C-alpha cells in the first residue's frame, strides 16, 4: 500500500518499468504552471517553471527576464504600456 501522503492528487502517478518487464507505480510532484503575462495571459519565454526548491539552485537570469516588469508582463504589453505612459506625460506638461 502506498504511503498516505501519496493518496492525494498533488502527486502525479507515473508507471515506471523495472528490470525483467515488471512495472511499479511511482509518485512525482506536479510541475508548477508556466509564467504568463498579467495583462494578456500569454506565456512568457525565458522563465523556467520548476518547484521553488529547484529554482533556488538556478542563476537569476534563468528565473526572470532582465527588463522592467520582466517575467510579469510580456514584451508586447510592456511596449504598449510604455508608449501609453509617455504619451500621457506629454499631455500633462502642456
Ligand atoms: Zn501581455
PDB file of the backbone (N, CA, C, O) and the ligand in Angstrom, with CONECT records:
HET     ZN  A 101       1
ATOM      1  N   UNK A   1       0.857  -1.199   0.000  1.00  0.00           N
ATOM      2  CA  UNK A   1       0.000   0.000   0.000  1.00  0.00           C
ATOM      3  C   UNK A   1       0.885   1.240   0.000  1.00  0.00           C
ATOM      4  O   UNK A   1       1.901   1.317   0.692  1.00  0.00           O
ATOM      5  N   UNK A   2       0.460   2.195  -0.798  1.00  0.00           N
ATOM      6  CA  UNK A   2       1.246   3.419  -0.924  1.00  0.00           C
ATOM      7  C   UNK A   2       1.160   4.239   0.356  1.00  0.00           C
ATOM      8  O   UNK A   2       0.210   4.121   1.130  1.00  0.00           O
ATOM      9  N   UNK A   3       2.164   5.060   0.556  1.00  0.00           N
ATOM     10  CA  UNK A   3       2.206   5.968   1.702  1.00  0.00           C
ATOM     11  C   UNK A   3       0.987   6.897   1.654  1.00  0.00           C
ATOM     12  O   UNK A   3       0.547   7.284   0.571  1.00  0.00           O
ATOM     13  N   UNK A   4       0.445   7.250   2.810  1.00  0.00           N
ATOM     14  CA  UNK A   4      -0.809   8.014   2.872  1.00  0.00           C
ATOM     15  C   UNK A   4      -0.711   9.348   2.134  1.00  0.00           C
ATOM     16  O   UNK A   4      -1.691   9.781   1.529  1.00  0.00           O
ATOM     17  N   UNK A   5       0.464  10.017   2.171  1.00  0.00           N
ATOM     18  CA  UNK A   5       0.595  11.325   1.520  1.00  0.00           C
ATOM     19  C   UNK A   5       0.485  11.213   0.004  1.00  0.00           C
ATOM     20  O   UNK A   5       0.201  12.207  -0.664  1.00  0.00           O
ATOM     21  N   UNK A   6       0.703  10.027  -0.550  1.00  0.00           N
ATOM     22  CA  UNK A   6       0.616   9.856  -1.995  1.00  0.00           C
ATOM     23  C   UNK A   6      -0.812   9.621  -2.461  1.00  0.00           C
ATOM     24  O   UNK A   6      -1.058   9.572  -3.666  1.00  0.00           O
ATOM     25  N   UNK A   7      -1.756   9.476  -1.548  1.00  0.00           N
ATOM     26  CA  UNK A   7      -3.144   9.273  -1.942  1.00  0.00           C
ATOM     27  C   UNK A   7      -3.747  10.555  -2.514  1.00  0.00           C
ATOM     28  O   UNK A   7      -4.669  10.499  -3.328  1.00  0.00           O
ATOM     29  N   UNK A   8      -3.227  11.717  -2.089  1.00  0.00           N
ATOM     30  CA  UNK A   8      -3.740  12.975  -2.631  1.00  0.00           C
ATOM     31  C   UNK A   8      -3.222  13.140  -4.058  1.00  0.00           C
ATOM     32  O   UNK A   8      -2.194  12.574  -4.430  1.00  0.00           O
ATOM     33  N   UNK A   9      -3.957  13.930  -4.852  1.00  0.00           N
ATOM     34  CA  UNK A   9      -3.581  14.079  -6.260  1.00  0.00           C
ATOM     35  C   UNK A   9      -2.581  15.213  -6.480  1.00  0.00           C
ATOM     36  O   UNK A   9      -2.318  15.587  -7.623  1.00  0.00           O
ATOM     37  N   UNK A  10      -2.018  15.770  -5.395  1.00  0.00           N
ATOM     38  CA  UNK A  10      -0.967  16.753  -5.593  1.00  0.00           C
ATOM     39  C   UNK A  10       0.303  16.075  -6.107  1.00  0.00           C
ATOM     40  O   UNK A  10       1.223  16.734  -6.592  1.00  0.00           O
ATOM     41  N   UNK A  11       0.334  14.754  -5.992  1.00  0.00           N
ATOM     42  CA  UNK A  11       1.409  13.987  -6.608  1.00  0.00           C
ATOM     43  C   UNK A  11       0.828  13.302  -7.840  1.00  0.00           C
ATOM     44  O   UNK A  11      -0.289  12.787  -7.802  1.00  0.00           O
ATOM     45  N   UNK A  12       1.586  13.299  -8.928  1.00  0.00           N
ATOM     46  CA  UNK A  12       1.071  12.590 -10.094  1.00  0.00           C
ATOM     47  C   UNK A  12       1.628  11.176 -10.110  1.00  0.00           C
ATOM     48  O   UNK A  12       2.731  10.917  -9.627  1.00  0.00           O
ATOM     49  N   UNK A  13       0.848  10.275 -10.671  1.00  0.00           N
ATOM     50  CA  UNK A  13       1.236   8.872 -10.709  1.00  0.00           C
ATOM     51  C   UNK A  13       1.982   8.567 -11.994  1.00  0.00           C
ATOM     52  O   UNK A  13       1.518   8.891 -13.087  1.00  0.00           O
ATOM     53  N   UNK A  14       3.145   7.938 -11.854  1.00  0.00           N
ATOM     54  CA  UNK A  14       3.957   7.601 -13.010  1.00  0.00           C
ATOM     55  C   UNK A  14       4.288   6.119 -12.947  1.00  0.00           C
ATOM     56  O   UNK A  14       4.837   5.638 -11.955  1.00  0.00           O
ATOM     57  N   UNK A  15       3.953   5.400 -14.008  1.00  0.00           N
ATOM     58  CA  UNK A  15       4.290   3.973 -14.078  1.00  0.00           C
ATOM     59  C   UNK A  15       5.713   3.851 -14.586  1.00  0.00           C
ATOM     60  O   UNK A  15       6.036   4.338 -15.669  1.00  0.00           O
ATOM     61  N   UNK A  16       6.566   3.202 -13.805  1.00  0.00           N
ATOM     62  CA  UNK A  16       7.967   3.048 -14.197  1.00  0.00           C
ATOM     63  C   UNK A  16       8.254   1.584 -14.471  1.00  0.00           C
ATOM     64  O   UNK A  16       7.729   0.696 -13.799  1.00  0.00           O
ATOM     65  N   UNK A  17       9.085   1.345 -15.458  1.00  0.00           N
ATOM     66  CA  UNK A  17       9.492  -0.014 -15.798  1.00  0.00           C
ATOM     67  C   UNK A  17      10.581  -0.469 -14.826  1.00  0.00           C
ATOM     68  O   UNK A  17      11.488   0.293 -14.490  1.00  0.00           O
ATOM     69  N   UNK A  18      10.479  -1.691 -14.392  1.00  0.00           N
ATOM     70  CA  UNK A  18      11.514  -2.267 -13.541  1.00  0.00           C
ATOM     71  C   UNK A  18      12.218  -3.361 -14.343  1.00  0.00           C
ATOM     72  O   UNK A  18      11.685  -3.794 -15.365  1.00  0.00           O
ATOM     73  N   UNK A  19      13.373  -3.814 -13.926  1.00  0.00           N
ATOM     74  CA  UNK A  19      14.045  -4.879 -14.670  1.00  0.00           C
ATOM     75  C   UNK A  19      13.157  -6.118 -14.816  1.00  0.00           C
ATOM     76  O   UNK A  19      12.306  -6.379 -13.965  1.00  0.00           O
ATOM     77  N   UNK A  20      13.349  -6.846 -15.847  1.00  0.00           N
ATOM     78  CA  UNK A  20      12.585  -8.070 -16.160  1.00  0.00           C
ATOM     79  C   UNK A  20      11.107  -7.764 -16.406  1.00  0.00           C
ATOM     80  O   UNK A  20      10.232  -8.508 -15.962  1.00  0.00           O
ATOM     81  N   UNK A  21      10.837  -6.677 -17.107  1.00  0.00           N
ATOM     82  CA  UNK A  21       9.500  -6.358 -17.633  1.00  0.00           C
ATOM     83  C   UNK A  21       8.433  -6.166 -16.567  1.00  0.00           C
ATOM     84  O   UNK A  21       7.244  -6.306 -16.856  1.00  0.00           O
ATOM     85  N   UNK A  22       8.821  -5.859 -15.381  1.00  0.00           N
ATOM     86  CA  UNK A  22       7.831  -5.537 -14.351  1.00  0.00           C
ATOM     87  C   UNK A  22       7.498  -4.058 -14.418  1.00  0.00           C
ATOM     88  O   UNK A  22       8.133  -3.316 -15.167  1.00  0.00           O
ATOM     89  N   UNK A  23       6.522  -3.623 -13.656  1.00  0.00           N
ATOM     90  CA  UNK A  23       6.242  -2.189 -13.591  1.00  0.00           C
ATOM     91  C   UNK A  23       5.892  -1.816 -12.157  1.00  0.00           C
ATOM     92  O   UNK A  23       5.408  -2.635 -11.375  1.00  0.00           O
ATOM     93  N   UNK A  24       6.151  -0.563 -11.843  1.00  0.00           N
ATOM     94  CA  UNK A  24       5.946  -0.108 -10.476  1.00  0.00           C
ATOM     95  C   UNK A  24       5.379   1.299 -10.522  1.00  0.00           C
ATOM     96  O   UNK A  24       5.832   2.114 -11.326  1.00  0.00           O
ATOM     97  N   UNK A  25       4.406   1.604  -9.686  1.00  0.00           N
ATOM     98  CA  UNK A  25       3.825   2.943  -9.647  1.00  0.00           C
ATOM     99  C   UNK A  25       4.692   3.823  -8.754  1.00  0.00           C
ATOM    100  O   UNK A  25       4.949   3.498  -7.595  1.00  0.00           O
ATOM    101  N   UNK A  26       5.134   4.941  -9.318  1.00  0.00           N
ATOM    102  CA  UNK A  26       5.888   5.901  -8.511  1.00  0.00           C
ATOM    103  C   UNK A  26       5.115   7.217  -8.473  1.00  0.00           C
ATOM    104  O   UNK A  26       4.203   7.423  -9.273  1.00  0.00           O
ATOM    105  N   UNK A  27       5.466   8.089  -7.566  1.00  0.00           N
ATOM    106  CA  UNK A  27       4.748   9.348  -7.380  1.00  0.00           C
ATOM    107  C   UNK A  27       5.715  10.504  -7.524  1.00  0.00           C
ATOM    108  O   UNK A  27       6.801  10.497  -6.944  1.00  0.00           O
ATOM    109  N   UNK A  28       5.315  11.494  -8.301  1.00  0.00           N
ATOM    110  CA  UNK A  28       6.167  12.662  -8.524  1.00  0.00           C
ATOM    111  C   UNK A  28       5.375  13.926  -8.271  1.00  0.00           C
ATOM    112  O   UNK A  28       4.159  13.953  -8.459  1.00  0.00           O
ATOM    113  N   UNK A  29       6.070  14.987  -7.841  1.00  0.00           N
ATOM    114  CA  UNK A  29       5.427  16.291  -7.664  1.00  0.00           C
ATOM    115  C   UNK A  29       5.018  16.819  -9.032  1.00  0.00           C
ATOM    116  O   UNK A  29       5.759  16.667 -10.004  1.00  0.00           O
ATOM    117  N   UNK A  30       3.839  17.440  -9.115  1.00  0.00           N
ATOM    118  CA  UNK A  30       3.409  18.055 -10.368  1.00  0.00           C
ATOM    119  C   UNK A  30       4.253  19.291 -10.651  1.00  0.00           C
ATOM    120  O   UNK A  30       4.701  19.984  -9.737  1.00  0.00           O
ATOM    121  N   UNK A  31       4.464  19.555 -11.962  1.00  0.00           N
ATOM    122  CA  UNK A  31       5.217  20.741 -12.362  1.00  0.00           C
ATOM    123  C   UNK A  31       4.355  21.981 -12.158  1.00  0.00           C
ATOM    124  O   UNK A  31       3.163  21.939 -12.463  1.00  0.00           O
ATOM    125  N   UNK A  32       4.906  23.080 -11.655  1.00  0.00           N
ATOM    126  CA  UNK A  32       4.107  24.299 -11.500  1.00  0.00           C
ATOM    127  C   UNK A  32       3.696  24.843 -12.870  1.00  0.00           C
ATOM    128  O   UNK A  32       4.288  24.487 -13.889  1.00  0.00           O
ATOM    129  N   UNK A  33       2.673  25.714 -12.884  1.00  0.00           N
ATOM    130  CA  UNK A  33       2.211  26.273 -14.155  1.00  0.00           C
ATOM    131  C   UNK A  33       3.244  27.250 -14.710  1.00  0.00           C
ATOM    132  O   UNK A  33       4.073  27.784 -13.973  1.00  0.00           O
ATOM    133  N   UNK A  34       3.179  27.474 -16.021  1.00  0.00           N
ATOM    134  CA  UNK A  34       4.153  28.339 -16.674  1.00  0.00           C
ATOM    135  C   UNK A  34       3.855  29.803 -16.356  1.00  0.00           C
ATOM    136  O   UNK A  34       2.720  30.164 -16.045  1.00  0.00           O
ATOM    137  N   UNK A  35       4.906  30.651 -16.439  1.00  0.00           N
ATOM    138  CA  UNK A  35       4.737  32.089 -16.184  1.00  0.00           C
ATOM    139  C   UNK A  35       3.941  32.703 -17.326  1.00  0.00           C
ATOM    140  O   UNK A  35       4.277  32.496 -18.492  1.00  0.00           O
ATOM    141  N   UNK A  36       2.887  33.457 -17.008  1.00  0.00           N
ATOM    142  CA  UNK A  36       2.071  34.101 -18.032  1.00  0.00           C
ATOM    143  C   UNK A  36       2.027  35.607 -17.786  1.00  0.00           C
ATOM    144  O   UNK A  36       2.264  36.084 -16.676  1.00  0.00           O
ATOM    145  N   UNK A  37       1.716  36.340 -18.859  1.00  0.00           N
ATOM    146  CA  UNK A  37       1.609  37.805 -18.787  1.00  0.00           C
ATOM    147  C   UNK A  37       0.414  38.187 -17.933  1.00  0.00           C
ATOM    148  O   UNK A  37      -0.643  37.563 -18.025  1.00  0.00           O
ATOM    149  N   UNK A  38       0.576  39.220 -17.096  1.00  0.00           N
ATOM    150  CA  UNK A  38      -0.501  39.646 -16.197  1.00  0.00           C
ATOM    151  C   UNK A  38      -1.604  40.383 -16.951  1.00  0.00           C
ATOM    152  O   UNK A  38      -2.713  40.521 -16.435  1.00  0.00           O
ATOM    153  N   UNK A  39      -1.320  40.858 -18.159  1.00  0.00           N
ATOM    154  CA  UNK A  39      -2.314  41.618 -18.918  1.00  0.00           C
ATOM    155  C   UNK A  39      -3.004  40.733 -19.957  1.00  0.00           C
ATOM    156  O   UNK A  39      -4.230  40.620 -19.952  1.00  0.00           O
ATOM    157  N   UNK A  40      -2.233  40.107 -20.847  1.00  0.00           N
ATOM    158  CA  UNK A  40      -2.862  39.352 -21.933  1.00  0.00           C
ATOM    159  C   UNK A  40      -2.925  37.848 -21.647  1.00  0.00           C
ATOM    160  O   UNK A  40      -3.672  37.130 -22.310  1.00  0.00           O
ATOM    161  N   UNK A  41      -2.168  37.373 -20.690  1.00  0.00           N
ATOM    162  CA  UNK A  41      -2.223  35.942 -20.350  1.00  0.00           C
ATOM    163  C   UNK A  41      -1.361  35.060 -21.234  1.00  0.00           C
ATOM    164  O   UNK A  41      -1.418  33.834 -21.146  1.00  0.00           O
ATOM    165  N   UNK A  42      -0.563  35.689 -22.085  1.00  0.00           N
ATOM    166  CA  UNK A  42       0.325  34.931 -22.966  1.00  0.00           C
ATOM    167  C   UNK A  42       1.492  34.352 -22.160  1.00  0.00           C
ATOM    168  O   UNK A  42       1.899  34.917 -21.145  1.00  0.00           O
ATOM    169  N   UNK A  43       2.017  33.231 -22.622  1.00  0.00           N
ATOM    170  CA  UNK A  43       3.134  32.600 -21.927  1.00  0.00           C
ATOM    171  C   UNK A  43       4.394  33.454 -22.066  1.00  0.00           C
ATOM    172  O   UNK A  43       4.669  33.989 -23.140  1.00  0.00           O
ATOM    173  N   UNK A  44       5.157  33.581 -20.980  1.00  0.00           N
ATOM    174  CA  UNK A  44       6.392  34.361 -21.019  1.00  0.00           C
ATOM    175  C   UNK A  44       7.568  33.411 -21.190  1.00  0.00           C
ATOM    176  O   UNK A  44       7.750  32.481 -20.404  1.00  0.00           O
ATOM    177  N   UNK A  45       8.365  33.656 -22.227  1.00  0.00           N
ATOM    178  CA  UNK A  45       9.500  32.785 -22.509  1.00  0.00           C
ATOM    179  C   UNK A  45      10.708  33.185 -21.667  1.00  0.00           C
ATOM    180  O   UNK A  45      10.796  34.317 -21.191  1.00  0.00           O
ATOM    181  N   UNK A  46      11.616  32.267 -21.492  1.00  0.00           N
ATOM    182  CA  UNK A  46      12.857  32.550 -20.785  1.00  0.00           C
ATOM    183  C   UNK A  46      12.771  32.409 -19.281  1.00  0.00           C
ATOM    184  O   UNK A  46      13.708  32.758 -18.563  1.00  0.00           O
ATOM    185  N   UNK A  47      11.631  31.888 -18.797  1.00  0.00           N
ATOM    186  CA  UNK A  47      11.477  31.669 -17.362  1.00  0.00           C
ATOM    187  C   UNK A  47      11.192  30.193 -17.148  1.00  0.00           C
ATOM    188  O   UNK A  47      10.245  29.650 -17.717  1.00  0.00           O
ATOM    189  N   UNK A  48      12.003  29.548 -16.334  1.00  0.00           N
ATOM    190  CA  UNK A  48      11.816  28.111 -16.103  1.00  0.00           C
ATOM    191  C   UNK A  48      10.671  27.890 -15.131  1.00  0.00           C
ATOM    192  O   UNK A  48      10.509  28.649 -14.175  1.00  0.00           O
ATOM    193  N   UNK A  49       9.883  26.862 -15.368  1.00  0.00           N
ATOM    194  CA  UNK A  49       8.822  26.530 -14.418  1.00  0.00           C
ATOM    195  C   UNK A  49       9.216  25.280 -13.642  1.00  0.00           C
ATOM    196  O   UNK A  49       8.996  24.150 -14.079  1.00  0.00           O
ATOM    197  N   UNK A  50       9.795  25.520 -12.497  1.00  0.00           N
ATOM    198  CA  UNK A  50      10.236  24.440 -11.614  1.00  0.00           C
ATOM    199  C   UNK A  50       9.710  24.716 -10.211  1.00  0.00           C
ATOM    200  O   UNK A  50       9.200  25.800  -9.927  1.00  0.00           O
ATOM    201  N   UNK A  51       9.837  23.742  -9.358  1.00  0.00           N
ATOM    202  CA  UNK A  51       9.463  23.933  -7.960  1.00  0.00           C
ATOM    203  C   UNK A  51      10.455  24.908  -7.320  1.00  0.00           C
ATOM    204  O   UNK A  51      11.611  24.976  -7.739  1.00  0.00           O
ATOM    205  N   UNK A  52      10.010  25.668  -6.301  1.00  0.00           N
ATOM    206  CA  UNK A  52      10.902  26.646  -5.679  1.00  0.00           C
ATOM    207  C   UNK A  52      12.237  26.059  -5.227  1.00  0.00           C
ATOM    208  O   UNK A  52      13.264  26.735  -5.298  1.00  0.00           O
ATOM    209  N   UNK A  53      12.235  24.835  -4.772  1.00  0.00           N
ATOM    210  CA  UNK A  53      13.489  24.226  -4.297  1.00  0.00           C
ATOM    211  C   UNK A  53      14.494  24.057  -5.440  1.00  0.00           C
ATOM    212  O   UNK A  53      15.704  24.130  -5.225  1.00  0.00           O
ATOM    213  N   UNK A  54      13.982  23.827  -6.664  1.00  0.00           N
ATOM    214  CA  UNK A  54      14.869  23.695  -7.817  1.00  0.00           C
ATOM    215  C   UNK A  54      15.220  25.051  -8.418  1.00  0.00           C
ATOM    216  O   UNK A  54      16.307  25.235  -8.964  1.00  0.00           O
ATOM    217  N   UNK A  55      14.280  26.011  -8.310  1.00  0.00           N
ATOM    218  CA  UNK A  55      14.536  27.361  -8.839  1.00  0.00           C
ATOM    219  C   UNK A  55      15.664  28.042  -8.083  1.00  0.00           C
ATOM    220  O   UNK A  55      16.453  28.785  -8.666  1.00  0.00           O
ATOM    221  N   UNK A  56      15.735  27.784  -6.788  1.00  0.00           N
ATOM    222  CA  UNK A  56      16.753  28.417  -5.955  1.00  0.00           C
ATOM    223  C   UNK A  56      18.161  28.072  -6.427  1.00  0.00           C
ATOM    224  O   UNK A  56      19.092  28.853  -6.228  1.00  0.00           O
ATOM    225  N   UNK A  57      18.320  26.903  -7.054  1.00  0.00           N
ATOM    226  CA  UNK A  57      19.639  26.451  -7.483  1.00  0.00           C
ATOM    227  C   UNK A  57      20.091  27.139  -8.777  1.00  0.00           C
ATOM    228  O   UNK A  57      21.274  27.118  -9.115  1.00  0.00           O
ATOM    229  N   UNK A  58      19.135  27.752  -9.501  1.00  0.00           N
ATOM    230  CA  UNK A  58      19.449  28.358 -10.792  1.00  0.00           C
ATOM    231  C   UNK A  58      19.976  29.782 -10.633  1.00  0.00           C
ATOM    232  O   UNK A  58      19.817  30.406  -9.583  1.00  0.00           O
ATOM    233  N   UNK A  59      20.607  30.283 -11.695  1.00  0.00           N
ATOM    234  CA  UNK A  59      21.043  31.675 -11.722  1.00  0.00           C
ATOM    235  C   UNK A  59      19.827  32.569 -11.868  1.00  0.00           C
ATOM    236  O   UNK A  59      18.785  32.131 -12.356  1.00  0.00           O
ATOM    237  N   UNK A  60      19.954  33.835 -11.442  1.00  0.00           N
ATOM    238  CA  UNK A  60      18.819  34.754 -11.505  1.00  0.00           C
ATOM    239  C   UNK A  60      18.368  34.983 -12.942  1.00  0.00           C
ATOM    240  O   UNK A  60      17.184  35.193 -13.204  1.00  0.00           O
ATOM    241  N   UNK A  61      19.323  34.941 -13.874  1.00  0.00           N
ATOM    242  CA  UNK A  61      18.985  35.171 -15.284  1.00  0.00           C
ATOM    243  C   UNK A  61      18.066  34.076 -15.825  1.00  0.00           C
ATOM    244  O   UNK A  61      17.341  34.306 -16.793  1.00  0.00           O
ATOM    245  N   UNK A  62      18.086  32.909 -15.226  1.00  0.00           N
ATOM    246  CA  UNK A  62      17.225  31.814 -15.670  1.00  0.00           C
ATOM    247  C   UNK A  62      15.858  31.842 -14.987  1.00  0.00           C
ATOM    248  O   UNK A  62      14.938  31.132 -15.395  1.00  0.00           O
ATOM    249  N   UNK A  63      15.732  32.671 -13.941  1.00  0.00           N
ATOM    250  CA  UNK A  63      14.483  32.735 -13.183  1.00  0.00           C
ATOM    251  C   UNK A  63      13.630  33.920 -13.588  1.00  0.00           C
ATOM    252  O   UNK A  63      12.429  33.933 -13.318  1.00  0.00           O
ATOM    253  N   UNK A  64      14.225  34.922 -14.234  1.00  0.00           N
ATOM    254  CA  UNK A  64      13.500  36.147 -14.554  1.00  0.00           C
ATOM    255  C   UNK A  64      13.912  36.663 -15.928  1.00  0.00           C
ATOM    256  O   UNK A  64      14.791  36.091 -16.572  1.00  0.00           O
ATOM    257  N   UNK A  65      13.283  37.732 -16.370  1.00  0.00           N
ATOM    258  CA  UNK A  65      13.624  38.386 -17.631  1.00  0.00           C
ATOM    259  C   UNK A  65      14.175  39.763 -17.297  1.00  0.00           C
ATOM    260  O   UNK A  65      13.558  40.511 -16.539  1.00  0.00           O
ATOM    261  N   UNK A  66      15.341  40.107 -17.860  1.00  0.00           N
ATOM    262  CA  UNK A  66      16.036  41.332 -17.489  1.00  0.00           C
ATOM    263  C   UNK A  66      15.463  42.537 -18.220  1.00  0.00           C
ATOM    264  O   UNK A  66      16.068  43.023 -19.176  1.00  0.00           O
ATOM    265  N   UNK A  67      14.313  43.024 -17.790  1.00  0.00           N
ATOM    266  CA  UNK A  67      13.715  44.263 -18.299  1.00  0.00           C
ATOM    267  C   UNK A  67      12.697  44.709 -17.259  1.00  0.00           C
ATOM    268  O   UNK A  67      12.289  43.903 -16.423  1.00  0.00           O
ATOM    269  N   UNK A  68      12.268  45.992 -17.285  1.00  0.00           N
ATOM    270  CA  UNK A  68      11.258  46.407 -16.319  1.00  0.00           C
ATOM    271  C   UNK A  68      10.026  45.509 -16.433  1.00  0.00           C
ATOM    272  O   UNK A  68       9.590  45.196 -17.541  1.00  0.00           O
ATOM    273  N   UNK A  69       9.479  45.106 -15.329  1.00  0.00           N
ATOM    274  CA  UNK A  69       8.330  44.194 -15.264  1.00  0.00           C
ATOM    275  C   UNK A  69       8.645  42.845 -15.922  1.00  0.00           C
ATOM    276  O   UNK A  69       7.735  42.155 -16.381  1.00  0.00           O
ATOM    277  N   UNK A  70       9.918  42.471 -15.971  1.00  0.00           N
ATOM    278  CA  UNK A  70      10.314  41.207 -16.584  1.00  0.00           C
ATOM    279  C   UNK A  70       9.687  40.044 -15.845  1.00  0.00           C
ATOM    280  O   UNK A  70       9.582  40.070 -14.618  1.00  0.00           O
ATOM    281  N   UNK A  71       9.269  39.018 -16.582  1.00  0.00           N
ATOM    282  CA  UNK A  71       8.621  37.816 -16.048  1.00  0.00           C
ATOM    283  C   UNK A  71       7.282  38.123 -15.396  1.00  0.00           C
ATOM    284  O   UNK A  71       6.724  37.263 -14.715  1.00  0.00           O
ATOM    285  N   UNK A  72       6.749  39.334 -15.590  1.00  0.00           N
ATOM    286  CA  UNK A  72       5.430  39.698 -15.062  1.00  0.00           C
ATOM    287  C   UNK A  72       4.513  40.160 -16.185  1.00  0.00           C
ATOM    288  O   UNK A  72       3.345  39.778 -16.254  1.00  0.00           O
ATOM    289  N   UNK A  73       5.075  41.005 -17.079  1.00  0.00           N
ATOM    290  CA  UNK A  73       4.340  41.486 -18.248  1.00  0.00           C
ATOM    291  C   UNK A  73       5.160  41.114 -19.485  1.00  0.00           C
ATOM    292  O   UNK A  73       6.385  41.233 -19.478  1.00  0.00           O
ATOM    293  N   UNK A  74       4.481  40.660 -20.551  1.00  0.00           N
ATOM    294  CA  UNK A  74       5.204  40.264 -21.765  1.00  0.00           C
ATOM    295  C   UNK A  74       5.728  41.504 -22.492  1.00  0.00           C
ATOM    296  O   UNK A  74       5.289  42.623 -22.227  1.00  0.00           O
ATOM    297  N   UNK A  75       6.677  41.286 -23.417  1.00  0.00           N
ATOM    298  CA  UNK A  75       7.358  42.408 -24.073  1.00  0.00           C
ATOM    299  C   UNK A  75       6.390  43.277 -24.866  1.00  0.00           C
ATOM    300  O   UNK A  75       6.522  44.501 -24.885  1.00  0.00           O
ATOM    301  N   UNK A  76       5.403  42.636 -25.529  1.00  0.00           N
ATOM    302  CA  UNK A  76       4.452  43.407 -26.346  1.00  0.00           C
ATOM    303  C   UNK A  76       3.591  44.322 -25.466  1.00  0.00           C
ATOM    304  O   UNK A  76       3.396  45.494 -25.788  1.00  0.00           O
ATOM    305  N   UNK A  77       3.084  43.788 -24.366  1.00  0.00           N
ATOM    306  CA  UNK A  77       2.246  44.581 -23.469  1.00  0.00           C
ATOM    307  C   UNK A  77       3.057  45.709 -22.824  1.00  0.00           C
ATOM    308  O   UNK A  77       2.553  46.815 -22.626  1.00  0.00           O
ATOM    309  N   UNK A  78       4.319  45.413 -22.501  1.00  0.00           N
ATOM    310  CA  UNK A  78       5.166  46.432 -21.876  1.00  0.00           C
ATOM    311  C   UNK A  78       5.404  47.581 -22.847  1.00  0.00           C
ATOM    312  O   UNK A  78       5.392  48.749 -22.459  1.00  0.00           O
ATOM    313  N   UNK A  79       5.622  47.235 -24.118  1.00  0.00           N
ATOM    314  CA  UNK A  79       5.854  48.249 -25.151  1.00  0.00           C
ATOM    315  C   UNK A  79       4.639  49.181 -25.241  1.00  0.00           C
ATOM    316  O   UNK A  79       4.774  50.405 -25.266  1.00  0.00           O
ATOM    317  N   UNK A  80       3.450  48.566 -25.290  1.00  0.00           N
ATOM    318  CA  UNK A  80       2.212  49.356 -25.353  1.00  0.00           C
ATOM    319  C   UNK A  80       2.079  50.245 -24.115  1.00  0.00           C
ATOM    320  O   UNK A  80       1.749  51.427 -24.217  1.00  0.00           O
ATOM    321  N   UNK A  81       2.337  49.665 -22.960  1.00  0.00           N
ATOM    322  CA  UNK A  81       2.204  50.384 -21.687  1.00  0.00           C
ATOM    323  C   UNK A  81       3.130  51.592 -21.630  1.00  0.00           C
ATOM    324  O   UNK A  81       2.726  52.673 -21.201  1.00  0.00           O
ATOM    325  N   UNK A  82       4.406  51.398 -22.076  1.00  0.00           N
ATOM    326  CA  UNK A  82       5.388  52.479 -22.026  1.00  0.00           C
ATOM    327  C   UNK A  82       4.998  53.604 -22.970  1.00  0.00           C
ATOM    328  O   UNK A  82       5.141  54.781 -22.639  1.00  0.00           O
ATOM    329  N   UNK A  83       4.499  53.230 -24.163  1.00  0.00           N
ATOM    330  CA  UNK A  83       4.061  54.236 -25.137  1.00  0.00           C
ATOM    331  C   UNK A  83       2.909  55.046 -24.552  1.00  0.00           C
ATOM    332  O   UNK A  83       2.888  56.274 -24.640  1.00  0.00           O
ATOM    333  N   UNK A  84       1.956  54.341 -23.955  1.00  0.00           N
ATOM    334  CA  UNK A  84       0.797  54.988 -23.347  1.00  0.00           C
ATOM    335  C   UNK A  84       1.233  55.985 -22.276  1.00  0.00           C
ATOM    336  O   UNK A  84       0.751  57.116 -22.232  1.00  0.00           O
ATOM    337  N   UNK A  85       2.161  55.545 -21.408  1.00  0.00           N
ATOM    338  CA  UNK A  85       2.637  56.391 -20.317  1.00  0.00           C
ATOM    339  C   UNK A  85       3.352  57.620 -20.861  1.00  0.00           C
ATOM    340  O   UNK A  85       3.152  58.726 -20.359  1.00  0.00           O
ATOM    341  N   UNK A  86       4.194  57.433 -21.896  1.00  0.00           N
ATOM    342  CA  UNK A  86       4.943  58.539 -22.487  1.00  0.00           C
ATOM    343  C   UNK A  86       3.981  59.545 -23.095  1.00  0.00           C
ATOM    344  O   UNK A  86       4.164  60.755 -22.956  1.00  0.00           O
ATOM    345  N   UNK A  87       2.959  59.044 -23.767  1.00  0.00           N
ATOM    346  CA  UNK A  87       2.001  59.956 -24.411  1.00  0.00           C
ATOM    347  C   UNK A  87       1.202  60.726 -23.376  1.00  0.00           C
ATOM    348  O   UNK A  87       0.925  61.913 -23.552  1.00  0.00           O
ATOM    349  N   UNK A  88       0.837  60.061 -22.313  1.00  0.00           N
ATOM    350  CA  UNK A  88       0.073  60.718 -21.261  1.00  0.00           C
ATOM    351  C   UNK A  88       0.879  61.812 -20.576  1.00  0.00           C
ATOM    352  O   UNK A  88       0.359  62.889 -20.283  1.00  0.00           O
ATOM    353  N   UNK A  89       2.178  61.521 -20.318  1.00  0.00           N
ATOM    354  CA  UNK A  89       3.023  62.505 -19.635  1.00  0.00           C
ATOM    355  C   UNK A  89       3.240  63.742 -20.513  1.00  0.00           C
ATOM    356  O   UNK A  89       3.388  64.853 -20.003  1.00  0.00           O
ATOM    357  N   UNK A  90       3.258  63.542 -21.839  1.00  0.00           N
ATOM    358  CA  UNK A  90       3.416  64.636 -22.784  1.00  0.00           C
ATOM    359  C   UNK A  90       2.222  65.589 -22.670  1.00  0.00           C
ATOM    360  O   UNK A  90       2.388  66.809 -22.679  1.00  0.00           O
ATOM    361  N   UNK A  91       1.037  65.027 -22.565  1.00  0.00           N
ATOM    362  CA  UNK A  91      -0.175  65.852 -22.469  1.00  0.00           C
ATOM    363  C   UNK A  91      -0.233  66.605 -21.148  1.00  0.00           C
ATOM    364  O   UNK A  91      -0.717  67.735 -21.088  1.00  0.00           O
ATOM    365  N   UNK A  92       0.261  65.975 -20.098  1.00  0.00           N
ATOM    366  CA  UNK A  92       0.198  66.610 -18.777  1.00  0.00           C
ATOM    367  C   UNK A  92       1.076  67.854 -18.688  1.00  0.00           C
ATOM    368  O   UNK A  92       0.756  68.780 -17.942  1.00  0.00           O
ATOM    369  N   UNK A  93       2.181  67.890 -19.438  1.00  0.00           N
ATOM    370  CA  UNK A  93       3.119  69.018 -19.389  1.00  0.00           C
ATOM    371  C   UNK A  93       2.503  70.283 -19.999  1.00  0.00           C
ATOM    372  O   UNK A  93       2.763  71.396 -19.541  1.00  0.00           O
ATOM    373  N   UNK A  94       1.679  70.092 -21.042  1.00  0.00           N
ATOM    374  CA  UNK A  94       1.147  71.264 -21.768  1.00  0.00           C
ATOM    375  C   UNK A  94       0.072  71.984 -20.993  1.00  0.00           C
ATOM    376  O   UNK A  94      -0.469  72.982 -21.468  1.00  0.00           O
TER     377      UNK A  94
HETATM  378 ZN    ZN A 101       0.985  40.503 -22.488  1.00  0.00          ZN
END
